[in-house]
Amino acid sequence: MEDGKNSRKRKRDDGRDSPARTSQKEAVRQIRLSDLYPFPDHPFRIQEDDAMKETAESVKEFGVLTPAIVRPREDGGYEIISGHRRKRACELAGLETMPAIVRDMDDDMAVITMVDSNLQRENILPSERAKAYKMKMDALKRRAGRHSKAAEKNSPQLAANFRSDDLVAQNEGISGDTVRRYIRLTELSPELQQMVDDKKIGLTPAVEISYLNPEEQALLVETIESEQSTPSLSQAQRMRQLSKLKALDEDTMLAVMTETKKAERYDLKISGDKLRKYFPASCTPRQMEETILKLLEEWRRNRRRNQQR
């Protein structure tokens, strides 16, 4: 079997796969769990929740249906590119091995594959998405830098206009600004990132707070705990401006955080298609609205009567 270290070296040298090597690396193998190691700085957490228990039960009954993707480690064993949750499910199910596809890839390609594989999951936390986007952006930037050295002499403008964050956004089907906002979350302290994950702080205010220096962020955490209140968007914007003017201290932060917040406007919209089945075909939208309001008023009166009993 080909040594993993030498194989990766040739991969870096030519950047291509021969048919023989492609066929070999795509073969599914049963690999011992003890030989599988986590990806360095893997941004996605392994939650010991009900979903994991269900996955473990499924693995115990049916086995692992989708092989993991791994690459050889220079120190022996294999590094998991995709399949960290599957490995944990196998451990909980009492298995000793799991199926995996072994691929030789350099560090940057491994990062890109790891991020792309995991971003398809549901319920990804904002901090996980932020770190994943940044890891992929940095990997794309390094690859573009290596591949464009020769082309840069012929087209320096093209090289200068390359934006890896826009490429990440294009691959995800979102805007570049959205990717950049998420990446700003990596500038937050762990405590503030946790508040974003817990939905105590919204994404947009969090982006504004990310421009505060570490000392100011630590002070903000203390202020949030003492006041039992998190900053609104306008408050976060004011703190960012005060920080830029080097005027954000304990007194000014407390003054901003104790301001009365503007009530947020909330518009509830229900599509006509969802409501249509409750009304005759001849009923107009205005008649539907009037009927709904009358029913709600009747519901409110009944609720008050029940509370008074």
Sequence and secondary structure as in RCSB ss.txt:
>XXXX:A:sequence
MEDGKNSRKRKRDDGRDSPARTSQKEAVRQIRLSDLYPFPDHPFRIQEDDAMKETAESVKEFGVLTPAIVRPRED
GGYEIISGHRRKRACELAGLETMPAIVRDMDDDMAVITMVDSNLQRENILPSERAKAYKMKMDALKRRAGRHSKA
AEKNSPQLAANFRSDDLVAQNEGISGDTVRRYIRLTELSPELQQMVDDKKIGLTPAVEISYLNPEEQALLVETIE
SEQSTPSLSQAQRMRQLSKLKALDEDTMLAVMTETKKAERYDLKISGDKLRKYFPASCTPRQMEETILKLLEEWR
RNRRRNQQR
>XXXX:A:secstr
   HHHHHHHHHHH    HHHHHHHTSEEEEEGGGEE  TT  S    SHHHHHHHHHHHHH  SS EEEEE TT
SSEEEEE HHHHHHHHHHT SEEEEEE    HHHHHHHHHHHHTTSSS  HHHHHHHHHHHHHHHHHHHHHHTHH
HHHH HHHHHH  HHHHHHHHHTS HHHHHHHHHGGGS HHHHHHHHTTSS HHHHHHHTTS HHHHHHHHHHHH
HHT    HHHHHHHHHHHHTT   HHHHHHHHTS            HHHHHTTS TT  HHHHHHHHHHHHHHHH
HHHHHHHH 
